[in-house]
Structures are given as C-alpha cells and as structure tokens.
Amino acid sequence: MLNTLPYTFVLTLALWANSCVAQSPWTKYEHLFLPVEHYVAYQAGEKIDIDGRADESSWSKAEWSEDYADIEGDAMPAPLYRTRMKMLWDADNLYIFAELEEPNIWCYYDQRDMVVFHENDFEVFVDPDGDGLNYFEYEVNALNNLFDLFLPKAYRSAGKALISYNSLNFKSAVSIDGTLNNPADTDKKWTVEMKIPFEDLTMWGDPFPPADGDQWRINFSRVNWQTEAKDGKYVKKINPETGKNYPEYNWVWSAPGIISMHAPERYGLVQFSTKQAGEQAVAFNNPQDQHLRDCCWLVFYYQQAYHAQNKTFATSLNELGLPDTLERNGQNFQVHLSATPNQFTVYVSSPENQTYSVNNDGFIQTVKK
C-alpha cells in the first residue's frame, strides 16, 4: 500500500537506535534480519483461466504458502482470519491465487487507481531483480478493482510512487463465498486470482522472464479494517478515545518486522522451477550472498536512523558507532563507508573478496572488480 506516513520506517529505526544498548551492532536491528519466507513456483501444465476459482489441475498440485502473519512478525498477535496463497508461472506470466477468510466481505471503491487499501484489499509487491529499486505494487479489492503503481525507490529514501503506471495486460478475477456489502449475513471467504505478465514488470529495457532456479523478491499484504454496520452499509469503526478510525490490520506473507511494505530487502523469495506442478519437488536454495547483503543493510539502517535524528548522514563508521569489520555467521566482512552529509555508499567485502554496495537510495548491487 502507499506509505501515508513516509517517516514511519526511519523513525522506527531511530527509536530502536536510542532504546537499545548492546555490544553487538546487530542487536538493535535483529528484528530486520529474521529469515524471510520462501516459495518454489512450478510451471503450469495447462492454460490458466483467470476466473477467481483456480479450477485447473495445476492449482490443485501447487502448494499453499504458510498462513500470513502480522506485519511486525510473531511479536504481535496472530491475524484474526486466515490468508494464504499459491503461485505458478509459464513463459509469459506469473500467476497468483490467494484465499482470504472473512466474515464481512465489503468494499465500495469501483474505479481503477482508487486507493483501495483505504478499504479491505489484497496486495502484491514485486522486485524482480532484487536491487531494492524499481518495484511494482498491485492492489485488488473484492470488487476486483485494481490499483497498480510503480516505485523507482522506496518512500524511506524520498521516493514517490508513479500512480500513472498501468500494467497493460494484468488480469485478475474475484470469487466470493458469501455476499458482498451485506452486513445482515456472515460470509466465509473471498479468493483472488491474478496474472502478472513478465513484460509488464519493467520500465526500461527489455523484459527479463525468469529462468530455472532464478529467485525474485516478492511479498503479499492484506489490509483489513475494523467495521460496523450503519444504515445497511459497512463503515470503519471509530475509536472513542481518539475520535479517529482504528488503525488497519496488515497481515503479510513474509513479515518485514516493521510497519512498512516498502523495504524490498525484507520481501520473501520466490524461486522459479521449470518443472511442472506435481512433478518431483525442487529444494529451495538459500541465497549464497545473503550475509554480504545483511552487512550492507545493517549499515544502511544505521545511516537511516542517524539521518532521522541529525538531518544529515554520518561521514564515517565511527560516527555510527560501527567497526570496519562485521561478523556474520562466523565470518568477518570488511566494511568501507564513502559518504558526504547528503549521500553515502557502503561497500562490504567477504573473505572471498566478493563485494556488494548499497547507497542512500537503497540500491544494492554486486561490485565488479
């Protein structure tokens, strides 16, 4: 969803930086380094008809994901209602099928690019190359109304969403087990089926459909509001203590650990397999570069918190209270910070002399030597 509080991310980091005192530099941000969810997506064995019902045999063979959790993770109560999803793919498209249990199915936004997360919705976030930039967001409500947008960079780095982006060949359909917008009864669930064309997941250059074994960063969110019935319609509940709506629930597939879906490095991982659904299972391969990436992101989080407090970036690791060597999983990684008060780039090298960098925009990449 759109970030209506652009500074939530950095302020959260600042609070952690102030309130936690520990010898290890990782302790302050351990909630941002919990393992992410992963999923192996197999190829569809037949044409997928987008009708919201997932009747094809490939869908029956595809595994369900883990049930969704609160956006802040296990430290928060489990979601009130179950949410889960499946994925398939073929040469042209990524397919998603999600099931959302819900006793009160409602929504009234019925025009494309209305901000549907102001009501209940289901959301998909895709960063195909995992570089932390140029990611896509798709939101669908129970009326099958779409809000799609493109983000050149995350809000935490002063990014702005391109709401005028339209996925030309995106298709979705919704099926409802119950009745829409009827407070007089109790519903069971709604399901949404999506087709996201690979050719629509690029803004510059040619599309790059996945190959066997490729991994993409992806995440899913479900927004649910507390409601009550008034004059035969659903309305959001008002908290009598504040006079405002109760905050929405945000239930996600892979919990980022903060109240933001705009930290792409915290998305889950989908691994593509060219085997068809129902064939021999394929093991998920843990990314070999994850510890390098973790070290990059740790310094990035420290810089975000420093900037939130000082309105400027630190120009040395010493100002951040960080050493020039970070230990991760029994290995030592060398860290170098190149920075001015207005921008920075962090370089982290492994014992094997592989180097990654991340800058103040959240752009992470391999450094070629």
ChimeraX attribute file (.defattr): number of C-alpha atoms within 10 A of each C-alpha:
attribute: neighborCount
match mode: 1-to-1
recipient: residues
	/A:1	25
	/A:2	19
	/A:3	17
	/A:4	8
	/A:5	11
	/A:6	18
	/A:7	15
	/A:8	16
	/A:9	23
	/A:10	21
	/A:11	18
	/A:12	15
	/A:13	23
	/A:14	21
	/A:15	14
	/A:16	15
	/A:17	17
	/A:18	11
	/A:19	9
	/A:20	10
	/A:21	11
	/A:22	8
	/A:23	7
	/A:24	10
	/A:25	18
	/A:26	18
	/A:27	15
	/A:28	22
	/A:29	18
	/A:30	11
	/A:31	16
	/A:32	23
	/A:33	16
	/A:34	14
	/A:35	12
	/A:36	16
	/A:37	17
	/A:38	23
	/A:39	20
	/A:40	23
	/A:41	27
	/A:42	26
	/A:43	22
	/A:44	25
	/A:45	17
	/A:46	12
	/A:47	9
	/A:48	21
	/A:49	15
	/A:50	19
	/A:51	16
	/A:52	21
	/A:53	19
	/A:54	20
	/A:55	12
	/A:56	14
	/A:57	14
	/A:58	20
	/A:59	23
	/A:60	13
	/A:61	15
	/A:62	20
	/A:63	18
	/A:64	16
	/A:65	17
	/A:66	15
	/A:67	16
	/A:68	24
	/A:69	25
	/A:70	25
	/A:71	25
	/A:72	20
	/A:73	21
	/A:74	11
	/A:75	10
	/A:76	10
	/A:77	10
	/A:78	15
	/A:79	17
	/A:80	13
	/A:81	15
	/A:82	15
	/A:83	25
	/A:84	19
	/A:85	21
	/A:86	22
	/A:87	25
	/A:88	25
	/A:89	25
	/A:90	23
	/A:91	13
	/A:92	13
	/A:93	20
	/A:94	21
	/A:95	23
	/A:96	22
	/A:97	23
	/A:98	22
	/A:99	21
	/A:100	21
	/A:101	17
	/A:102	20
	/A:103	17
	/A:104	22
	/A:105	26
	/A:106	23
	/A:107	22
	/A:108	16
	/A:109	20
	/A:110	14
	/A:111	13
	/A:112	14
	/A:113	19
	/A:114	15
	/A:115	19
	/A:116	27
	/A:117	22
	/A:118	16
	/A:119	20
	/A:120	23
	/A:121	25
	/A:122	27
	/A:123	22
	/A:124	21
	/A:125	23
	/A:126	22
	/A:127	23
	/A:128	24
	/A:129	16
	/A:130	20
	/A:131	18
	/A:132	24
	/A:133	22
	/A:134	21
	/A:135	26
	/A:136	24
	/A:137	23
	/A:138	22
	/A:139	26
	/A:140	27
	/A:141	27
	/A:142	26
	/A:143	19
	/A:144	23
	/A:145	23
	/A:146	27
	/A:147	24
	/A:148	26
	/A:149	21
	/A:150	24
	/A:151	20
	/A:152	16
	/A:153	21
	/A:154	23
	/A:155	22
	/A:156	22
	/A:157	16
	/A:158	11
	/A:159	14
	/A:160	16
	/A:161	19
	/A:162	13
	/A:163	16
	/A:164	11
	/A:165	15
	/A:166	17
	/A:167	20
	/A:168	10
	/A:169	13
	/A:170	17
	/A:171	16
	/A:172	21
	/A:173	21
	/A:174	22
	/A:175	18
	/A:176	19
	/A:177	15
	/A:178	17
	/A:179	18
	/A:180	17
	/A:181	17
	/A:182	16
	/A:183	20
	/A:184	11
	/A:185	12
	/A:186	14
	/A:187	19
	/A:188	14
	/A:189	20
	/A:190	24
	/A:191	23
	/A:192	25
	/A:193	26
	/A:194	25
	/A:195	21
	/A:196	20
	/A:197	21
	/A:198	20
	/A:199	16
	/A:200	16
	/A:201	20
	/A:202	17
	/A:203	14
	/A:204	7
	/A:205	6
	/A:206	10
	/A:207	13
	/A:208	12
	/A:209	16
	/A:210	22
	/A:211	12
	/A:212	11
	/A:213	17
	/A:214	15
	/A:215	25
	/A:216	20
	/A:217	22
	/A:218	26
	/A:219	26
	/A:220	24
	/A:221	25
	/A:222	26
	/A:223	20
	/A:224	21
	/A:225	19
	/A:226	17
	/A:227	18
	/A:228	14
	/A:229	14
	/A:230	10
	/A:231	7
	/A:232	11
	/A:233	15
	/A:234	19
	/A:235	17
	/A:236	18
	/A:237	16
	/A:238	15
	/A:239	11
	/A:240	9
	/A:241	6
	/A:242	8
	/A:243	9
	/A:244	11
	/A:245	15
	/A:246	15
	/A:247	13
	/A:248	16
	/A:249	17
	/A:250	22
	/A:251	26
	/A:252	27
	/A:253	27
	/A:254	28
	/A:255	30
	/A:256	27
	/A:257	21
	/A:258	19
	/A:259	18
	/A:260	22
	/A:261	27
	/A:262	24
	/A:263	20
	/A:264	24
	/A:265	24
	/A:266	24
	/A:267	27
	/A:268	23
	/A:269	26
	/A:270	21
	/A:271	22
	/A:272	25
	/A:273	24
	/A:274	17
	/A:275	16
	/A:276	20
	/A:277	24
	/A:278	17
	/A:279	10
	/A:280	8
	/A:281	12
	/A:282	15
	/A:283	11
	/A:284	16
	/A:285	12
	/A:286	11
	/A:287	10
	/A:288	8
	/A:289	13
	/A:290	10
	/A:291	18
	/A:292	22
	/A:293	20
	/A:294	17
	/A:295	26
	/A:296	28
	/A:297	23
	/A:298	21
	/A:299	26
	/A:300	20
	/A:301	21
	/A:302	24
	/A:303	26
	/A:304	25
	/A:305	24
	/A:306	21
	/A:307	18
	/A:308	19
	/A:309	15
	/A:310	11
	/A:311	12
	/A:312	15
	/A:313	23
	/A:314	23
	/A:315	17
	/A:316	16
	/A:317	19
	/A:318	10
	/A:319	11
	/A:320	16
	/A:321	10
	/A:322	16
	/A:323	13
	/A:324	15
	/A:325	15
	/A:326	23
	/A:327	15
	/A:328	13
	/A:329	6
	/A:330	7
	/A:331	11
	/A:332	15
	/A:333	23
	/A:334	18
	/A:335	22
	/A:336	18
	/A:337	19
	/A:338	14
	/A:339	17
	/A:340	13
	/A:341	12
	/A:342	12
	/A:343	15
	/A:344	19
	/A:345	20
	/A:346	23
	/A:347	23
	/A:348	28
	/A:349	21
	/A:350	18
	/A:351	10
	/A:352	7
	/A:353	11
	/A:354	15
	/A:355	22
	/A:356	21
	/A:357	23
	/A:358	25
	/A:359	21
	/A:360	20
	/A:361	20
	/A:362	23
	/A:363	17
	/A:364	22
	/A:365	18
	/A:366	16
	/A:367	13
	/A:368	7
	/A:369	6
